[in-house]
Amino acid sequence: MSSYHVEWGDADDDGAVAITSVDELDALLDRITASRDADGYGFKAGIIADGMFHGPLPVGVEITLGHPERSSVLYLGPDGDGIAVDPALAAWDGGPVWFNAYGVPSDYEADRLRVTPAQAREAVREFVRTGHRPTCVQWDTNE
């Protein structure tokens, strides 16, 4: 069985948990989604596949959590890096959305907020099940 590390929060937090199943992932993502940092921002979380590398970088996905309408998923790995997109979803026009990215407040614009939270969650579930780039969403590999 594959194992993964989920990392989020401030650089000096204990925001790193090992998981081995989609059920563990779901419980952890529920907890992260419900929380906010000191400034009220949601979080960016990285799900890293233990022992899997693409060149010098670990294989993994990053997901933004906490916004009710939009999310982002970034895949880095041998199947081709990319940003998850839903071509049927209207472009985000609500301005930048802020997330805590490992202790740094980071704004995400329309070019990153291209899936719904439900689509993002399903993509990271698939990643944990397979260890490969999810097929349940389309990918913009030009980023």
KAJOUR-V165592 format. One record per residue. N is the residue number from 1. RES is the residue in three letters. D_CENTER is the distance of its C-alpha to the mean C-alpha in Angstrom with 1 decimal. Layout:
N,RES,D_CENTER
N,RES,D_CENTER
//
This chain:
1,MET,21.4
2,SER,18.3
3,SER,16.6
4,TYR,13.2
5,HIS,12.3
6,VAL,9.6
7,GLU,10.1
8,TRP,9.9
9,GLY,12.9
10,ASP,15.8
11,ALA,16.9
12,ASP,19.8
13,ASP,18.3
14,ASP,18.1
15,GLY,14.4
16,ALA,14.0
17,VAL,14.6
18,ALA,15.6
19,ILE,14.9
20,THR,16.8
21,SER,16.2
22,VAL,14.2
23,ASP,16.3
24,GLU,15.4
25,LEU,11.6
26,ASP,12.5
27,ALA,14.8
28,LEU,12.5
29,LEU,9.7
30,ASP,12.9
31,ARG,14.2
32,ILE,11.4
33,THR,11.3
34,ALA,15.1
35,SER,15.4
36,ARG,15.8
37,ASP,16.8
38,ALA,20.4
39,ASP,20.1
40,GLY,18.5
41,TYR,15.0
42,GLY,11.8
43,PHE,9.2
44,LYS,6.3
45,ALA,5.4
46,GLY,5.7
47,ILE,7.0
48,ILE,10.2
49,ALA,13.0
50,ASP,16.2
51,GLY,18.9
52,MET,17.3
53,PHE,17.6
54,HIS,17.8
55,GLY,20.6
56,PRO,20.1
57,LEU,16.3
58,PRO,14.4
59,VAL,12.6
60,GLY,8.9
61,VAL,5.4
62,GLU,3.0
63,ILE,1.3
64,THR,5.0
65,LEU,7.4
66,GLY,11.2
67,HIS,12.5
68,PRO,14.7
69,GLU,14.7
70,ARG,11.8
71,SER,8.1
72,SER,6.4
73,VAL,4.6
74,LEU,6.3
75,TYR,8.2
76,LEU,10.9
77,GLY,13.8
78,PRO,17.3
79,ASP,16.6
80,GLY,16.0
81,ASP,13.2
82,GLY,11.9
83,ILE,10.0
84,ALA,9.8
85,VAL,12.9
86,ASP,15.2
87,PRO,18.6
88,ALA,20.3
89,LEU,18.2
90,ALA,20.3
91,ALA,19.1
92,TRP,17.7
93,ASP,20.8
94,GLY,20.1
95,GLY,19.8
96,PRO,17.1
97,VAL,14.6
98,TRP,14.2
99,PHE,11.4
100,ASN,12.2
101,ALA,10.6
102,TYR,12.3
103,GLY,15.5
104,VAL,15.7
105,PRO,15.7
106,SER,13.9
107,ASP,14.6
108,TYR,12.7
109,GLU,15.3
110,ALA,15.8
111,ASP,15.0
112,ARG,11.2
113,LEU,11.3
114,ARG,12.3
115,VAL,11.1
116,THR,11.8
117,PRO,9.9
118,ALA,11.7
119,GLN,10.8
120,ALA,7.0
121,ARG,8.0
122,GLU,10.6
123,ALA,8.7
124,VAL,6.9
125,ARG,10.4
126,GLU,12.1
127,PHE,10.5
128,VAL,11.8
129,ARG,15.0
130,THR,15.7
131,GLY,14.2
132,HIS,14.1
133,ARG,12.3
134,PRO,11.9
135,THR,15.0
136,CYS,14.4
137,VAL,13.1
138,GLN,14.8
139,TRP,13.7
140,ASP,15.0
141,THR,16.0
142,ASN,18.2
143,GLU,15.8
//
